[in-house]
Amino acid sequence: MNIVKNLLLAITLTATAATATTALAADKVVVLDMQAAILGTDLAKKSMETLQKNAEFTAMRAKLESLVADIQALQESAEKDGMTWSEDKLAEHRKKIEYLRADYELAQKKLQAEQQQVLQRVQQEIAPKVRPVLEKLIEDEKIGMIVNAQSVFHADADHDITAQLVERLNKSQ
């Protein structure tokens, strides 16, 4: 009789422990940086590489670098010789720098717009795949809650599933 009681107690404790373990696993809280996950995919990397090799994009980037060099040269010239210049020459010099800065800002905006367009296209292509892949990851890892990584003060690598999602998205393509 005592053996039966002990056996029942052991079975009950084992079942309780298994239930508690399952409950704890379901309470697993992780962080995810969705934007980093999408940008980390092979598709995003290939798309950005293709953009970097694009002749128009390369020309815009070269123009931007040229504008930076021109602005720096004008600033160095002003620092070196500016004390000897007349007011008219100083005003003309400032005007040149302002024009170059405006050109720089425009070129920079164009580059950013091109990059943004590529990233939006990647997001649109990957978006339908993210949900099922993420749901499978949640199921496999028994995740109870996912928190946006930008909203978290601290999370160690064991609690960040971004890399896992990237890996699974790459496999799904």
N, C-alpha and C positions, 0 to 999 in steps of 0.2 A: 504494500500500500504506500509506504514511504517512497519507494522507488518510482511509483506512478506519479505521486505528487511532485517529486523532484523533476521527473521527465516533463510533466505538464508545465511546471514553472520554467524549465529551460526552453521549451518550445514557445511559451508566451513571451519570455524575455527576448528570444531570438526574433520573433515576429515584431515585437515592439521596437527592437533595435533596427530591424530592416525598415520598418515604417518611418522611424525617426531619421534614418539615413536618407531615405527617399525624400522626406519632407525637407531635410536640410539641403539636399541637392537641388530641389525645386526652388529653394530660396537663394540660390546662387545669384549674386549681383555682379555684373560685369560692365565695362565701359566700351563704347564703340565710337570711333570717329568715322562717320559715314563718308564724309568728303574725302578723307585720306584713303579710305578703303577703295572708293571709286577711282581716285587718281593713282592709286597704287597698282591697279590692274594692268595687265599686259596691253590691253586695248588702249588704255589712256596713254601709256608710255609710248607705244608705237605711233599713236596719233600725234603726240607732241614731237616725236622725232621726225615724222613726216613734215610737220609744220616748220620745224627748225631747218629742214633741207629745202623748203620751198624757196624759189628764187626771189619772189616778191618780199617774203618775210625776211630773208637774208639781206636784201637790199635796204629794207627799212631799218633793220638792226644796225647795218653798217652806217647808214645816215645818222642814226641816233648816236653811235659812237663818235662819228665825225663831229657832230654838233657839240658833244661833251668836250672833245679836244679843242674845238674852236673857242668855246666859252672859257675854258681853262687858260688858253693862250692869251685871250683878251684880258682876263683877270690878272695874269702874271705881268702882262705888258703895263697894265694900269698900276700895279704895285711897284714895278721897277721904274717907270718913267712918268707916272701920273703927277708927281710933284712939279714937274717942269711944264706941264701942259696948260694951255689957256683954258678958260671956262668953256669956250666953244668946242674945243677939242675934247674936253672931259664930257660935255653933254653928248657929243656925237658918239663917243666911245660907249657911254651908258646906253644910248639908244641901240647901238649894235648888239650889245649884250642882251638887252630886253628882247630884241627881235629873235636872236638866237635861242633864248630861253623859251619864247613862245613857240618857235619851230620845234624845239626839243619836247615840250609838253604835248604838242600835237602828234609828233612821231611816237612818243611813248604811249599815248592814248590809242593810237592805231595798232601798235603791237599788242597792247593789252586786250583790245577788242578782238583781234585775230585769235589770241590764245583763249579768250573767253568763249568764242564761238566754237572752237574745237572742243573745249571742255563740256560745253552744253550738248554738243552732238554726242559725245561719249556718254554723258549722263543719260540722255534719252535712249541710247542704245542699251545701256546696262540696266536701267531702271526696272524693266520687266523681269529681269533675272534675279535682282537682289532679294526680293521678298521670299521666293521659294528657297533660295540658298540660305538665307538668314533663318527661316523657319526650321530648316533641317539642322542647322548649327545649334539652334536653341534646343531642339529635341535631343540631339546627340550629346550635348554638353549639359543637359538638364538645367538650363538657365531660367531663373525665375524673374529676373529683371535686367533690362539693358538701359544704361544711363548714357546720355550724350557726353562724350569725352570732354567737350569744351565746358561743360557745366560742373566738372568734377575738380576739386582742389587737388586731390592726390589719388592715384591708382597705380599699383605696381604692375609690372608686365604680366603677371599671372592673371590679372583681372581685366586685361585689355584684349578683346577679341578681334581687333581691327585686322591684324595680320592673318588670322585664321579665315576671316571673311574674304580677304583678298585672294588667298590661296584657293579657296573654294570657288570664287567667282572665275578665276583663271581656268580652273578645271572644267567649269560648266560651259565655257565658250567653245 
